[in-house]
Amino acid sequence: MALPHAQARDVIDLQPLGAAVAQTPSTSLIKTARLQLMRVVLRAGQSLPEHQVPGEITIQGLEGEAVVTTTEGERVLKAQQLVLLPGGEPHAVHARTDCSLLVTVRLGGP
């Protein structure tokens, strides 16, 4: 069964989850032919193993603190901070605290 995604012009709530962060799963919010937005939720100590995607990616801290590791080192990402990664760059994410992140991926096309 396909996940429901927001449609064009839908308003998406990105408020911090607060105490609910520990019980909230990661969610794909929007997916089109060229763009995907996901709210990634990690508990303290959890990690996304190293991976890469073909398109550019942004990772924005919504709450908590995470470490983004790339080929050029580590970047600490806190709430209200954003990092841009070039397409194809290997990266991993590790949660220092319970956190939620807005991940935007450019999927394809010019």
Backbone as a chain_set.jsonl record, in Angstrom:
{"seq": "MALPHAQARDVIDLQPLGAAVAQTPSTSLIKTARLQLMRVVLRAGQSLPEHQVPGEITIQGLEGEAVVTTTEGERVLKAQQLVLLPGGEPHAVHARTDCSLLVTVRLGGP", "coords": {"N": [[0.847, -1.181, 0.0], [0.584, 2.198, -0.859], [2.142, 5.031, 0.655], [0.378, 7.807, 2.047], [0.779, 11.034, 0.713], [1.364, 14.559, 1.0], [-0.359, 16.894, -1.05], [0.013, 19.226, -3.81], [-0.085, 22.539, -2.664], [-1.084, 21.82, -0.164], [-0.933, 22.354, 3.35], [1.661, 21.677, 5.57], [2.376, 20.613, 8.785], [5.149, 21.392, 10.668], [5.882, 21.675, 13.26], [7.783, 21.336, 16.287], [7.94, 18.083, 17.763], [8.17, 17.619, 20.431], [7.638, 16.009, 23.511], [6.503, 13.833, 22.246], [8.264, 12.982, 20.343], [9.76, 10.655, 20.804], [7.977, 8.602, 20.283], [7.17, 8.872, 17.693], [7.082, 7.916, 14.313], [9.363, 8.038, 11.484], [8.463, 9.866, 8.532], [7.369, 10.089, 5.175], [6.709, 13.035, 3.611], [6.16, 14.515, 1.248], [6.174, 13.566, -2.13], [7.246, 13.833, -5.337], [7.873, 13.699, -8.891], [10.353, 14.919, -8.989], [11.136, 15.65, -6.416], [11.499, 14.941, -2.945], [10.315, 15.095, 0.35], [11.002, 14.395, 3.693], [10.185, 13.697, 7.055], [12.425, 12.852, 9.275], [12.824, 10.921, 12.074], [14.782, 10.35, 14.828], [15.867, 8.51, 17.633], [17.791, 9.264, 20.561], [21.081, 8.246, 20.123], [20.486, 6.593, 17.965], [21.156, 5.809, 14.494], [21.454, 6.653, 11.005], [22.802, 4.632, 8.65], [25.807, 5.009, 6.635], [25.13, 6.255, 3.421], [24.1, 7.19, 0.089], [22.567, 9.5, -2.186], [21.45, 10.188, -5.515], [20.703, 12.873, -6.132], [20.908, 16.366, -5.031], [20.77, 17.17, -1.52], [19.121, 18.403, 1.356], [19.4, 18.779, 4.852], [17.598, 19.608, 7.552], [17.54, 20.683, 10.846], [14.899, 20.174, 13.0], [14.29, 19.731, 15.652], [16.129, 18.866, 18.602], [19.412, 17.299, 18.425], [21.78, 16.377, 16.004], [24.416, 14.575, 14.334], [25.917, 14.997, 11.291], [27.733, 13.125, 9.13], [30.137, 13.365, 6.659], [32.231, 12.962, 3.732], [34.001, 14.95, 4.215], [34.115, 15.322, 6.925], [32.599, 15.864, 10.197], [29.461, 17.436, 10.932], [27.727, 19.222, 13.272], [24.329, 19.375, 13.805], [21.782, 21.377, 14.795], [18.521, 22.356, 16.102], [16.784, 24.441, 13.872], [18.856, 24.751, 12.095], [20.586, 24.113, 9.003], [21.914, 21.98, 6.485], [23.503, 21.549, 3.346], [24.038, 18.982, 1.043], [25.997, 17.786, -1.641], [24.808, 16.038, -4.583], [25.191, 12.52, -4.65], [27.092, 12.403, -2.63], [28.52, 10.487, -0.086], [27.032, 9.959, 3.095], [26.204, 9.956, 6.612], [23.997, 9.851, 9.435], [23.751, 10.63, 12.831], [22.027, 10.555, 15.862], [22.425, 12.683, 18.539], [20.739, 13.447, 20.545], [17.213, 12.828, 21.14], [15.684, 13.508, 18.096], [14.24, 15.39, 15.363], [14.242, 15.702, 11.868], [14.1, 17.577, 8.868], [14.268, 16.336, 5.793], [15.2, 16.95, 2.549], [15.17, 15.888, -0.739], [16.467, 16.101, -3.947], [15.207, 14.529, -6.657], [15.432, 14.048, -9.463], [15.745, 14.994, -12.935], [16.062, 18.124, -14.756]], "CA": [[0.0, 0.0, 0.0], [1.365, 3.423, -0.967], [1.981, 5.996, 1.738], [-0.254, 9.059, 1.626], [1.66, 12.199, 0.685], [0.683, 15.835, 0.811], [-0.538, 17.314, -2.437], [0.346, 20.626, -4.071], [-0.803, 23.562, -1.9], [-1.413, 21.366, 1.189], [-0.096, 22.899, 4.413], [2.232, 20.601, 6.378], [2.799, 21.089, 10.098], [6.501, 20.973, 11.024], [6.149, 22.066, 14.64], [8.496, 20.312, 17.057], [7.095, 17.034, 18.326], [8.294, 17.653, 21.891], [7.694, 14.718, 24.2], [6.032, 12.779, 21.343], [9.307, 12.6, 19.395], [10.209, 9.287, 21.07], [6.988, 7.642, 19.798], [6.747, 9.238, 16.343], [7.918, 7.318, 13.269], [9.746, 8.865, 10.338], [7.353, 9.946, 7.592], [7.544, 10.769, 3.897], [5.677, 14.072, 3.58], [5.869, 14.887, -0.138], [6.983, 12.906, -3.141], [6.877, 14.102, -6.724], [8.869, 13.144, -9.806], [11.648, 15.582, -8.801], [11.378, 16.122, -5.055], [10.923, 14.202, -1.818], [10.538, 15.645, 1.684], [10.741, 13.414, 4.737], [10.493, 14.033, 8.444], [13.172, 11.721, 9.817], [12.842, 10.971, 13.531], [15.769, 9.439, 15.402], [16.012, 8.562, 19.089], [19.179, 9.449, 20.989], [21.919, 7.087, 19.879], [20.171, 5.933, 16.696], [21.887, 6.32, 13.333], [21.208, 6.224, 9.632], [24.127, 4.255, 8.178], [26.291, 5.74, 5.457], [24.426, 6.017, 2.167], [24.145, 8.353, -0.798], [21.469, 9.631, -3.135], [21.985, 10.86, -6.697], [20.43, 14.305, -6.169], [21.265, 17.194, -3.874], [19.963, 16.892, -0.337], [19.272, 19.28, 2.513], [18.966, 18.221, 6.127], [17.293, 20.723, 8.446], [17.179, 20.297, 12.197], [13.641, 20.713, 13.519], [14.441, 19.689, 17.109], [17.178, 17.96, 19.038], [20.76, 17.497, 17.89], [22.292, 15.245, 15.241], [25.707, 14.751, 13.687], [25.938, 14.559, 9.9], [29.102, 12.792, 8.765], [30.372, 13.316, 5.219], [33.623, 12.692, 3.389], [34.802, 16.079, 4.702], [34.08, 15.411, 8.377], [31.321, 15.895, 10.91], [28.769, 18.698, 11.148], [26.68, 19.128, 14.287], [23.129, 20.028, 13.307], [20.819, 21.647, 15.864], [17.249, 22.906, 15.64], [16.824, 25.67, 13.077], [20.063, 24.774, 11.264], [20.407, 23.407, 7.745], [23.13, 21.667, 5.748], [23.31, 21.105, 1.962], [25.01, 17.998, 0.578], [25.933, 17.573, -3.086], [24.336, 14.733, -5.017], [26.176, 11.451, -4.694], [28.041, 12.408, -1.517], [28.209, 9.565, 1.008], [26.792, 10.635, 4.37], [25.515, 9.218, 7.667], [23.409, 10.743, 10.438], [23.691, 10.031, 14.172], [21.296, 11.412, 16.802], [22.991, 12.872, 19.882], [19.554, 13.488, 21.401], [16.025, 12.601, 20.324], [15.632, 14.62, 17.151], [13.515, 15.243, 14.098], [14.951, 16.4, 10.804], [13.411, 17.698, 7.598], [15.201, 15.943, 4.742], [14.698, 17.258, 1.212], [16.011, 15.243, -1.739], [16.166, 16.35, -5.357], [15.184, 13.185, -7.213], [15.874, 13.923, -10.841], [15.332, 16.019, -13.882], [16.876, 19.363, -14.761]], "C": [[0.885, 1.233, 0.0], [1.095, 4.34, 0.226], [1.257, 7.23, 1.235], [0.75, 10.204, 1.719], [0.813, 13.45, 0.549], [0.617, 16.143, -0.685], [-0.13, 18.775, -2.579], [-0.616, 21.527, -3.297], [-1.317, 23.088, -0.54], [-0.451, 22.019, 2.182], [0.358, 21.74, 5.297], [2.758, 21.198, 7.676], [4.174, 20.517, 10.429], [6.876, 21.422, 12.432], [6.946, 20.968, 15.335], [7.513, 19.322, 17.688], [7.135, 17.017, 19.847], [8.387, 16.264, 22.471], [7.262, 13.561, 23.296], [7.122, 12.3, 20.378], [9.73, 11.145, 19.583], [9.239, 8.228, 20.537], [6.578, 7.881, 18.351], [7.658, 8.596, 15.304], [8.335, 8.36, 12.227], [8.632, 8.774, 9.298], [7.787, 10.63, 6.304], [6.393, 11.748, 3.749], [5.209, 14.385, 2.164], [6.748, 14.041, -1.042], [6.405, 13.212, -4.502], [7.953, 13.472, -7.603], [10.26, 13.713, -9.54], [12.04, 15.884, -7.367], [10.756, 15.172, -4.035], [11.3, 14.917, -0.532], [10.126, 14.601, 2.698], [11.008, 14.038, 6.092], [11.124, 12.784, 9.034], [13.27, 11.919, 11.325], [13.816, 9.913, 14.023], [15.788, 9.618, 16.91], [17.486, 8.73, 19.418], [19.948, 8.147, 20.796], [21.635, 6.346, 18.585], [20.942, 6.585, 15.554], [21.243, 5.866, 12.039], [22.582, 5.863, 9.09], [24.521, 5.032, 6.923], [25.542, 5.283, 4.207], [24.615, 7.246, 1.285], [22.925, 8.329, -1.699], [21.99, 10.427, -4.325], [21.821, 12.384, -6.675], [20.913, 15.035, -4.933], [20.29, 16.914, -2.734], [20.183, 18.01, 0.679], [18.753, 18.528, 3.727], [18.811, 19.404, 7.069], [16.895, 20.183, 9.802], [15.881, 20.965, 12.609], [13.661, 20.753, 15.044], [15.518, 18.677, 17.447], [18.509, 18.276, 18.375], [21.237, 16.222, 17.212], [23.66, 15.599, 14.677], [25.606, 14.165, 12.287], [27.402, 14.343, 9.526], [29.185, 12.657, 7.249], [31.835, 12.982, 4.979], [34.546, 13.791, 3.904], [34.736, 16.259, 6.209], [32.68, 15.453, 8.938], [30.787, 17.314, 11.018], [27.692, 18.452, 12.198], [25.506, 19.962, 13.798], [22.13, 20.135, 14.446], [19.532, 22.189, 15.256], [17.482, 24.244, 14.96], [18.127, 25.841, 12.3], [19.849, 23.835, 10.081], [21.765, 23.143, 7.125], [22.732, 21.157, 4.363], [24.417, 20.12, 1.615], [24.869, 17.835, -0.927], [25.396, 16.182, -3.413], [25.476, 13.731, -5.07], [27.153, 11.413, -3.534], [27.622, 11.414, -0.432], [28.041, 10.338, 2.322], [26.068, 9.678, 5.319], [24.987, 10.245, 8.661], [23.326, 9.978, 11.75], [23.015, 11.022, 15.119], [22.028, 11.475, 18.14], [21.886, 12.897, 20.928], [18.369, 13.048, 20.537], [15.901, 13.786, 19.374], [14.68, 14.325, 16.0], [14.173, 16.197, 13.102], [14.04, 16.467, 9.582], [14.447, 17.434, 6.514], [14.535, 16.188, 3.4], [15.674, 16.687, 0.195], [15.532, 15.634, -3.119], [16.303, 15.019, -6.076], [15.685, 13.094, -8.646], [15.347, 15.042, -11.705], [16.168, 17.261, -13.773], [16.424, 20.363, -13.72]], "O": [[1.837, 1.311, 0.776], [-0.024, 4.413, 0.734], [1.494, 7.663, 0.107], [1.483, 10.316, 2.701], [-0.311, 13.406, 0.049], [1.454, 15.691, -1.466], [0.051, 19.476, -1.583], [-1.824, 21.291, -3.286], [-1.931, 23.875, 0.18], [0.724, 22.211, 1.869], [-0.455, 20.92, 5.722], [3.501, 22.179, 7.658], [4.348, 19.299, 10.468], [8.059, 21.534, 12.756], [6.796, 19.792, 15.004], [6.408, 19.686, 18.089], [6.24, 16.465, 20.486], [9.14, 15.428, 21.971], [7.625, 12.415, 23.56], [6.922, 11.314, 19.669], [10.032, 10.467, 18.6], [9.63, 7.075, 20.356], [5.723, 7.165, 17.83], [8.88, 8.715, 15.4], [7.726, 9.424, 12.115], [7.948, 7.757, 9.188], [8.495, 11.636, 6.34], [5.23, 11.347, 3.759], [4.01, 14.507, 1.91], [7.926, 13.826, -0.755], [5.25, 12.905, -4.797], [8.845, 12.787, -7.102], [11.255, 13.053, -9.838], [13.16, 16.329, -7.117], [9.649, 14.667, -4.224], [12.453, 15.3, -0.339], [9.059, 13.997, 2.596], [11.948, 14.817, 6.253], [10.447, 11.782, 9.266], [13.741, 12.954, 11.795], [13.698, 8.735, 13.686], [15.733, 10.742, 17.41], [18.341, 8.365, 18.613], [19.521, 7.085, 21.248], [22.461, 5.546, 18.144], [21.328, 7.752, 15.63], [20.577, 4.833, 11.984], [23.463, 6.722, 9.072], [23.681, 5.627, 6.249], [25.35, 4.09, 3.975], [25.226, 8.229, 1.704], [22.33, 7.279, -1.942], [22.884, 11.258, -4.164], [22.699, 13.107, -7.145], [21.278, 14.424, -3.928], [19.156, 16.486, -2.947], [21.3, 18.5, 0.84], [17.802, 17.75, 3.644], [19.776, 20.115, 7.351], [16.018, 19.326, 9.904], [15.773, 22.191, 12.571], [13.126, 21.676, 15.658], [15.786, 17.751, 16.681], [18.712, 19.364, 17.837], [21.118, 15.128, 17.764], [24.015, 16.772, 14.559], [25.258, 12.997, 12.11], [28.211, 15.268, 9.598], [28.405, 11.93, 6.634], [32.587, 12.747, 5.925], [35.754, 13.578, 4.017], [35.249, 17.249, 6.729], [31.705, 15.125, 8.262], [31.547, 18.27, 11.173], [26.844, 17.575, 12.031], [25.674, 21.122, 13.421], [21.684, 19.128, 14.996], [19.459, 22.448, 14.055], [18.276, 25.065, 15.418], [18.465, 26.951, 11.891], [19.053, 22.898, 10.141], [22.668, 23.974, 7.22], [21.752, 20.425, 4.219], [25.593, 20.386, 1.861], [23.753, 17.755, -1.442], [25.519, 15.258, -2.609], [26.588, 14.057, -5.485], [27.966, 10.493, -3.447], [26.506, 11.485, 0.083], [28.81, 11.253, 2.618], [25.414, 8.727, 4.892], [25.475, 11.373, 8.718], [22.889, 8.828, 11.785], [23.391, 12.193, 15.168], [22.228, 10.452, 18.795], [22.069, 12.431, 22.053], [18.514, 12.912, 19.323], [16.001, 14.937, 19.798], [14.361, 13.172, 15.708], [14.591, 17.307, 13.433], [13.299, 15.526, 9.298], [15.387, 18.21, 6.338], [13.437, 15.694, 3.144], [16.871, 16.968, 0.256], [14.348, 15.518, -3.434], [17.388, 14.438, -6.106], [16.326, 12.101, -8.993], [14.603, 15.914, -11.255], [16.905, 17.437, -12.804], [17.006, 21.442, -13.606]]}, "num_chains": 1, "name": "protein.A"}
